[in-house]
Amino acid sequence: MDYVMGNNMKDRPAVSVVVPVYNVEEYLEQCVNSILNQDFGNFELLIIDDGSTDESGNLCEELARRDKRIRCFHKENGGLSDARNFGIDRMRGDLVTFVDSDDWLEPDCLSYLYNAICSTDAEISTCVYLRVSESGSKPWRSLPVDPEVMSGRDALLSLFYDEKINVSAHGKLYKSRLFEDIRYPLGKRYEDVGTTYRLLAKAQRVAVGGLPLYNYRMRPGSITHEGSDGLFDRCELAEIAYKEISEYKDDELTAAAECYMTFHELSVLRSYKPSCLFDYDRAMRLKERVLERKKRVIKNERAPRLTKYALEMLECGLHVYRLAWLVFSFVTGRRQ
């Protein structure tokens, strides 16, 4: 039986964990086991099989038989946003978190995020994620272990400037009610770019923690790191964010949102495939739009230095900019 978000229920779980699944049979069991083995047990695990064509769907059923906290669903393929939204519509917990099915959690991840919300009366809590690749793992940021409480506005600024809060859905615990009027954008890649800022904008308090408890697998075949289909969704969603924030008539937030939009546009310009003439034409037009605001972003004292350096390189031409990024990424190991 399905339950819709917001139902009053006896024995309602404190946390809903939503795991969209698509063709990840090699990694799924590790992911699910890492959730089941949490030192915090008051949760439900919603596994959403998004029309997998490998054995992932059968594995979902097998895993669900092992633990009564697992609720398994199968649906036609609709993409990551659709699968997350499917889970949101059926979650029963007062809090919700999202885990990608090729990632895994440290044993105290849920308890850390849960305790951060309970002890600070926050609506969102965060931890640091680890980038895990064949060469090892590296935390996204080095932050204090004890959660820092921010206002929703300050958290939004921190997101826009890529400081203490990252754009990813994972590694965060949310009050479920924040999703009453928010869903992930259907048919879009980089869906978090168009969603996380909206959740922060609704929150009054955000607890920002520094423990690295979410393992993010840098998988070569994953949708985030391979291919150019939907790549320009990233800058389109960031532009929507900028336009929405501009309507607040808050100059500080607007300047931050402009930097956020520029950051994602620069990411697209270094990742698209020049061999596709359509993408090349879009990239050239995008480059001109980015350079039109170059002076404003560079004058913004809070804008990341890397963004400012990237703008200077872009002024030298798209080829020089992309080459400079290749050198930088080779030296630092940074891919995004």
Secondary structure, 3 states (H helix, E strand, C coil): CCCCCCCCCCCCCCEEEEEEECCCCCCHHHHHHHHHCCCCCCEEEEEEEECCCCCHHHHHHHHHCCCCCEEEEEECCCCHHHHHHHHHHHCCCCEEEECCCCCEECCCHHHHHHHHHHHHCCCEEEEEEEEEECCEEEECCCCCCCCEEEEHHHHHHHHHCCCCCCCCCCCEEEEHHHHCCCCCCCCCCCHHHHCHHHHHHHCCEEEEEEEEEEEEECCCCCCCCCCCCCCCHHHHHHHHHHHHHHCCCCHHHHHHHHHHHHHHHHHHHCCCCCCCHHHHHHHHHHHHHHHHCHHHHHHCCCCCHHHHHHHHHHHCCHHHHHHHHHHHHHHHCCCC
